[in-house]
Every structure is written in structure tokens, then in C-alpha cells.
Amino acid sequence: MNFEYRFYPTFGTHFIKQGWLEYDFSPRDQVQFGVTQVPFGNLAYNSNSWWFSLAYYVGLEDDHDAGLKYTRTTDSYRFDVAYFYQAEPEGPVGGNGSFGSGGSGRYSYDVIPGGNASLTERNQFNLRYAQMLDGGEVGASFEFGQLYNSATDEFTGRIAAAVHGDFSVGPVGIKPQFAYYSMSPEDNDGNEISTVNMGAYGIPYQVSTEAWLATLGLSHSRDIEFGPFTNITFYNDFSYQQNLVGEDNGLLVDGTTLDLNDNFEETIQNITGFALAAGPLYTYFDIAQGVNQPWLTDSFGTGVGPGHEDLGLGDSEYNIRFNINFGYYF
């Protein structure tokens, strides 16, 4: 069994990240039941930094949902098939001013109710296959699911797919991935909408209902002997997302019609940094850059749906954050 619960006083929330019961039928065959990681894309992460890749911010990296997963692992391949009835249980939110929205008290990003759209994720199926190579793997992932509107008692569809690789050449690690997702949500009045609300850590924002993402993570790891430090890993994680919602796909965004001449703006994220290991202490030093990235904007939460210019907030510009994260693992 495995269980992890997290507390975030700054955001006024706490929640379960993962919690499952596991049974191994054989050294190659395993079943997990409970809140477990969705088998999609590069596992366990599609990134090297504390910030993840853009796939995380649209629910396609290190996502955890409630359901049943079967995994078969051999010397030549890994195969996963899973069914998730719903997203992981949400925790409470609030206690921090404007932060806090129903459904957003969670670790991984999922579709949540917001505005005039009472939507949640339901009935998700995942298939993932990875072929083992010398020094890594290449594979493909598919996701099919539904969005449930509790106000209209109606279901609509959503899909996602990715091709991915994770391999190393000596001390150099390479993680390429190309992904596409599409949703067909309707609001409480039955209108098709161009964004959905997604949330985590008690903070919601709007996400485009259709996009493709290209990501590339590069790293260089080296064992060292310097005081308490035993390893240093340098990395750069680049992400690009082209939002495909625009004039031809409808202009209704959370109940408001936008005057768009083209698709929503693109989202870009680049993380450069290094990580130091010293026994149980693991520390990230990151320079995070982004344009229309919801955590790297002047208007917090604006990004992977309508960008700054779309919402009349001025030109979309790169923003930079320097972040240090200390983690003690025991």
C-alpha cells in the first residue's frame, strides 16, 4: 500500500496526493486500486525541475485519479491499462483571500466547476505502451474520458494522446514528448464553451479546450564528493503549447464572448536550473521563465486559455521567477 497526504497552509488547503492498495500477481503483473498515478506520457515525470512541464498545468503530467490500474512490465516493454471513475477526492479550500475555489483543493490539475459550467471529470480510460531500449524507452499514450455537468446531468467527451521518450546517453538525460488534447464541454445552458476551469492548490484558472504541447527536457547528472553533497544534476525543461481554440471554434469563454481575430495565444515555459542531493535533503535551484503561463504572469492564473492580450491585459511578456525548494525525504 502507498499513501501520501499534503498540507499547504499558505493556500488554505490540504488534500490526498495518492493512496492505493497494490497486489502483485507475479514479478511482472501488478494491480493498483485507489488514488493512483494516471499512466500517460513520460513517467513518473515529464520534467526534471520543481516546476514540472506545461503538461502538468493542463492535467497531463503526474496526474492522480481514483480508479483501477493494471501494469505489466517485462525486459522489453511496459504496458498499462486503467479505468478512473473520477478525479482524486478534493480537499477544503479557503482562508486566503481571493485564493480558494470549490474543487481546486487538490495536487494534480483536473477540470472543476466554475462560472456557469458545473463540470467534473468522469469515466476515464487510459492505455500506455513503452518499448524498452538500451538506456531508456519510447512509447505512446491514449486517454479517453467524459466531462459530467451536474446542472444538466449531461456527459460530453474528452481525449488526449502523446508520443514520448525517456532515455540517457551516458550522464545526459533526454525527455521529448508531443501531446494533443481536446474536450467538448457545455455550460449549464447547453452552450459549447472554449475554456474549462481547472484547479489545484486551491487556485483555479481557465484552460483552452483544445491544444497541442511539445516538451523537451535535458539533464546532466554527476556524482560528486563535496562536503555532504553526493550528486548534482543540471537541467533545462522547455515547453510550448499552441492553444487551438479561436474564431472557428466558438468565442464563449466562461459566459463572456471575446472579440478574437485568431486562436488563443500560445503558452511558453522554460526552466533552467540544477538540483543538489545531500543524503535525505534534495534541493532545487530554478530560474523559471514563461509567457502566458498561469504561475508566471503579472495577472496570476492567466495563461493556458485566453492570454494577456486576449483578455485586454496588455502585451504578453516573459516573466521570470527564481525559486529555491528544499525537500527532506524520509
C-alpha positions as CSV (number, residue, x, y, z in Angstrom):
1,M,0.0,0.0,0.0
2,N,1.0,3.6,-0.5
3,F,-0.4,6.8,1.0
4,E,0.6,10.5,0.8
5,Y,-1.3,13.4,2.2
6,R,-0.2,17.1,1.8
7,F,-0.8,20.3,3.7
8,Y,-0.5,23.8,2.2
9,P,-1.4,26.4,4.9
10,T,-0.4,29.3,2.6
11,F,-3.2,28.3,0.2
12,G,-5.6,27.3,2.9
13,T,-5.9,23.7,1.7
14,H,-4.9,20.1,2.4
15,F,-5.6,17.0,0.3
16,I,-4.6,13.5,-0.6
17,K,-2.0,13.2,-3.4
18,Q,-2.1,9.4,-3.7
19,G,-3.3,6.4,-1.8
20,W,-3.6,2.9,-3.2
21,L,-3.7,-0.8,-2.4
22,E,-1.4,-2.9,-4.6
23,Y,-1.3,-6.6,-5.5
24,D,1.4,-8.3,-7.5
25,F,0.2,-11.3,-9.3
26,S,3.7,-12.0,-10.4
27,P,7.0,-10.1,-10.7
28,R,5.7,-8.7,-14.0
29,D,2.0,-8.1,-13.3
30,Q,0.6,-5.6,-10.8
31,V,-2.7,-4.0,-10.0
32,Q,-3.2,-0.8,-8.0
33,F,-6.6,0.3,-6.7
34,G,-7.3,3.7,-5.2
35,V,-5.9,7.2,-6.0
36,T,-3.0,6.3,-8.3
37,Q,-0.9,7.9,-11.0
38,V,-2.5,8.1,-14.4
39,P,-0.4,6.2,-16.9
40,F,0.1,8.9,-19.5
41,G,3.3,10.3,-21.1
42,N,6.7,10.1,-19.6
43,L,6.6,8.5,-16.1
44,A,7.0,9.3,-13.3
45,Y,7.6,12.8,-14.6
46,N,7.9,14.5,-18.0
47,S,10.4,17.0,-16.5
48,N,13.4,17.4,-14.3
49,S,12.7,20.6,-12.4
50,W,10.5,21.5,-9.4
51,W,8.1,23.3,-11.8
52,F,7.2,20.3,-14.0
53,S,6.4,20.8,-17.7
54,L,3.4,22.6,-19.1
55,A,1.7,19.2,-19.4
56,Y,1.3,19.2,-15.6
57,Y,-0.7,22.5,-15.7
58,V,-3.3,21.0,-18.1
59,G,-3.6,17.7,-16.2
60,L,-1.3,15.6,-18.3
61,E,1.7,15.1,-16.1
62,D,1.9,13.4,-12.7
63,D,-1.9,13.3,-12.6
64,H,-3.6,11.1,-9.9
65,D,-7.2,9.9,-10.1
66,A,-9.4,7.4,-8.4
67,G,-9.7,4.0,-10.1
68,L,-8.1,0.8,-11.0
69,K,-4.8,0.3,-12.9
70,Y,-3.1,-2.8,-14.3
71,T,0.6,-2.8,-15.2
72,R,2.7,-5.4,-17.0
73,T,6.5,-4.9,-17.0
74,T,8.9,-7.1,-18.9
75,D,12.5,-6.7,-20.1
76,S,11.3,-5.5,-23.5
77,Y,8.2,-3.4,-22.8
78,R,5.8,-1.9,-20.2
79,F,2.0,-1.9,-20.7
80,D,-0.6,0.0,-18.6
81,V,-4.3,-0.1,-18.8
82,A,-6.5,1.8,-16.3
83,Y,-10.0,3.0,-15.6
84,F,-10.7,6.0,-13.4
85,Y,-14.2,6.7,-12.2
86,Q,-13.4,10.3,-11.2
87,A,-10.6,12.6,-10.2
88,E,-9.0,12.2,-6.8
89,P,-11.1,13.4,-3.8
90,E,-10.8,17.2,-3.2
91,G,-9.7,18.9,0.0
92,P,-11.1,22.0,1.6
93,V,-10.2,25.5,0.2
94,G,-10.3,29.0,1.5
95,G,-8.8,31.1,4.2
96,N,-6.5,33.1,1.9
97,G,-8.5,35.9,0.4
98,S,-9.2,35.5,-3.3
99,F,-7.4,32.1,-3.3
100,G,-9.8,29.2,-2.9
101,S,-12.4,27.8,-5.2
102,G,-14.6,24.8,-4.9
103,G,-12.9,21.7,-6.4
104,S,-9.4,23.2,-6.6
105,G,-8.1,21.7,-3.3
106,R,-6.0,19.0,-5.0
107,Y,-2.5,18.1,-6.0
108,S,-2.9,17.5,-9.7
109,Y,-4.9,19.7,-12.1
110,D,-8.4,18.5,-13.0
111,V,-11.5,20.0,-14.5
112,I,-13.6,21.6,-11.8
113,P,-16.9,23.5,-11.6
114,G,-16.6,27.2,-12.3
115,G,-18.7,30.1,-13.6
116,N,-21.7,28.8,-15.5
117,A,-20.2,25.3,-16.1
118,S,-20.7,22.7,-13.3
119,L,-18.2,20.3,-14.8
120,T,-16.2,17.4,-13.3
121,E,-14.2,14.5,-14.8
122,R,-15.7,11.0,-15.1
123,N,-15.2,7.6,-16.6
124,Q,-11.6,7.9,-17.9
125,F,-9.8,5.1,-19.7
126,N,-6.0,5.1,-20.2
127,L,-3.7,3.0,-22.4
128,R,0.1,3.3,-22.4
129,Y,2.8,1.3,-24.1
130,A,6.5,1.8,-23.8
131,Q,9.2,-0.1,-25.7
132,M,12.4,-0.6,-23.8
133,L,15.7,0.4,-25.4
134,D,19.3,0.5,-24.4
135,G,19.3,3.3,-21.9
136,G,15.6,4.2,-21.9
137,E,12.3,3.8,-23.6
138,V,9.9,5.2,-26.3
139,G,6.2,4.9,-26.2
140,A,2.7,6.2,-26.8
141,S,-0.3,7.0,-24.6
142,F,-4.0,7.4,-25.1
143,E,-6.7,8.8,-22.8
144,F,-10.5,8.8,-23.3
145,G,-12.9,10.2,-20.8
146,Q,-16.0,12.3,-20.1
147,L,-17.0,15.6,-18.5
148,Y,-20.1,15.5,-16.4
149,N,-22.3,18.6,-16.0
150,S,-24.1,18.2,-12.7
151,A,-26.6,21.0,-13.5
152,T,-27.8,19.5,-16.8
153,D,-27.0,15.8,-16.0
154,E,-25.3,15.5,-19.3
155,F,-22.0,13.9,-20.4
156,T,-19.6,15.2,-23.1
157,G,-16.3,13.7,-24.3
158,R,-12.6,14.4,-24.0
159,I,-9.5,12.8,-25.4
160,A,-5.7,13.1,-25.2
161,A,-2.8,11.3,-26.9
162,A,1.0,11.5,-26.7
163,V,4.2,10.1,-28.1
164,H,7.1,10.2,-25.7
165,G,10.6,9.1,-24.9
166,D,12.9,9.0,-21.9
167,F,16.4,7.8,-22.3
168,S,20.0,8.6,-21.4
169,V,23.3,8.8,-23.3
170,G,26.0,8.4,-20.6
171,P,25.2,11.2,-18.0
172,V,22.9,13.1,-20.3
173,G,19.1,12.5,-20.0
174,I,16.7,13.3,-22.8
175,K,12.9,13.5,-22.4
176,P,11.0,14.5,-25.6
177,Q,7.2,14.4,-25.7
178,F,4.5,15.6,-28.1
179,A,0.9,15.6,-26.9
180,Y,-2.6,16.7,-28.0
181,Y,-5.8,17.0,-26.1
182,S,-9.4,18.0,-26.9
183,M,-12.6,18.5,-24.8
184,S,-16.2,19.2,-25.9
185,P,-17.7,20.9,-22.8
186,E,-21.0,22.6,-22.5
187,D,-22.1,25.1,-19.9
188,N,-25.2,24.9,-17.7
189,D,-27.3,26.5,-20.5
190,G,-26.2,23.9,-23.1
191,N,-23.8,26.2,-24.9
192,E,-20.4,24.9,-26.2
193,I,-17.6,26.7,-24.4
194,S,-14.0,27.4,-25.3
195,T,-12.4,27.0,-21.9
196,V,-12.9,24.9,-18.8
197,N,-11.9,25.7,-15.2
198,M,-9.0,23.6,-13.8
199,G,-7.6,23.9,-10.4
200,A,-5.0,22.7,-7.8
201,Y,-3.6,24.0,-4.6
202,G,-6.8,25.9,-4.0
203,I,-6.3,28.1,-7.1
204,P,-8.4,27.8,-10.3
205,Y,-7.8,29.2,-13.8
206,Q,-9.2,28.8,-17.3
207,V,-7.7,26.3,-19.7
208,S,-8.2,26.0,-23.5
209,T,-10.4,23.1,-24.5
210,E,-8.0,22.1,-27.4
211,A,-4.3,22.3,-27.7
212,W,-1.1,20.6,-28.6
213,L,2.1,20.6,-26.5
214,A,5.7,20.0,-27.3
215,T,8.2,19.5,-24.5
216,L,11.8,18.6,-24.2
217,G,13.8,18.0,-21.0
218,L,17.6,17.8,-21.0
219,S,19.7,16.9,-18.0
220,H,23.2,16.1,-17.0
221,S,23.8,14.2,-13.8
222,R,27.1,13.8,-12.0
223,D,28.1,12.2,-8.7
224,I,30.3,14.4,-6.5
225,E,32.1,14.4,-3.2
226,F,31.8,17.9,-1.8
227,G,31.0,18.1,1.9
228,P,27.6,16.5,2.4
229,F,26.7,16.6,-1.3
230,T,26.7,13.4,-3.3
231,N,25.1,14.4,-6.7
232,I,24.4,17.4,-8.8
233,T,22.0,17.4,-11.8
234,F,21.9,20.3,-14.3
235,Y,18.8,20.6,-16.5
236,N,16.7,22.6,-18.9
237,D,13.0,21.9,-19.4
238,F,11.3,23.6,-22.4
239,S,7.5,23.6,-23.1
240,Y,5.4,25.1,-25.8
241,Q,1.6,24.9,-26.0
242,Q,-0.4,26.1,-29.0
243,N,-4.0,26.7,-28.0
244,L,-6.2,25.7,-30.9
245,V,-9.4,27.4,-29.7
246,G,-10.3,30.5,-31.7
247,E,-12.7,32.1,-34.1
248,D,-13.7,28.9,-35.8
249,N,-14.3,27.0,-32.5
250,G,-16.6,29.5,-30.7
251,L,-15.9,32.6,-28.7
252,L,-17.8,31.9,-25.5
253,V,-15.4,31.9,-22.5
254,D,-16.9,31.4,-19.1
255,G,-20.1,33.2,-20.2
256,T,-18.3,36.1,-21.9
257,T,-18.0,36.5,-25.6
258,L,-14.5,37.6,-26.6
259,D,-13.7,39.5,-29.8
260,L,-10.9,37.3,-31.2
261,N,-9.3,37.6,-34.6
262,D,-7.3,34.4,-34.2
263,N,-6.6,31.5,-31.9
264,F,-5.8,32.0,-28.2
265,E,-2.2,32.9,-27.7
266,E,0.5,30.3,-27.3
267,T,2.0,29.4,-23.9
268,I,5.7,29.0,-23.4
269,Q,7.7,27.9,-20.3
270,N,11.4,27.3,-19.8
271,I,13.0,26.2,-16.6
272,T,16.8,26.2,-16.2
273,G,18.4,25.0,-13.0
274,F,20.2,22.4,-11.0
275,A,19.4,20.0,-8.1
276,L,21.7,19.0,-5.3
277,A,21.4,15.8,-3.3
278,A,22.8,15.5,0.2
279,G,21.6,12.4,2.0
280,P,17.8,12.8,2.5
281,L,18.0,16.5,1.6
282,Y,17.2,17.4,-2.1
283,T,17.3,21.0,-3.2
284,Y,16.2,22.6,-6.5
285,F,17.6,25.9,-7.8
286,D,15.4,27.1,-10.7
287,I,15.1,30.1,-13.0
288,A,11.6,29.8,-14.4
289,Q,10.6,31.9,-17.5
290,G,7.1,32.0,-19.0
291,V,4.7,33.8,-21.2
292,N,1.0,33.2,-20.7
293,Q,2.0,30.6,-18.1
294,P,-0.5,30.9,-15.2
295,W,2.1,30.8,-12.4
296,L,4.5,33.1,-14.3
297,T,2.3,36.0,-15.2
298,D,1.6,39.5,-13.8
299,S,-2.1,38.5,-13.6
300,F,-1.9,35.3,-11.6
301,G,-3.8,32.4,-13.2
302,T,-4.0,33.9,-16.7
303,G,-2.4,31.7,-19.3
304,V,-3.3,28.4,-20.8
305,G,-6.7,29.7,-22.0
306,P,-7.1,33.3,-23.2
307,G,-3.7,35.1,-22.8
308,H,-3.0,38.6,-21.6
309,E,-3.7,40.2,-25.0
310,D,-6.9,38.2,-25.4
311,L,-8.3,39.5,-22.1
312,G,-7.2,43.1,-22.7
313,L,-4.4,43.0,-20.1
314,G,-1.7,44.3,-22.4
315,D,1.1,42.7,-24.3
316,S,2.0,39.1,-23.3
317,E,5.6,39.3,-22.0
318,Y,8.0,36.9,-20.4
319,N,8.1,36.8,-16.7
320,I,10.9,35.3,-14.6
321,R,10.9,33.8,-11.1
322,F,13.9,32.5,-9.2
323,N,12.9,29.6,-6.9
324,I,14.7,27.5,-4.3
325,N,13.0,24.4,-2.9
326,F,14.3,22.3,0.0
327,G,12.9,18.8,0.3
328,Y,13.6,16.4,3.2
329,Y,12.7,12.8,2.3
330,F,12.3,10.2,5.0
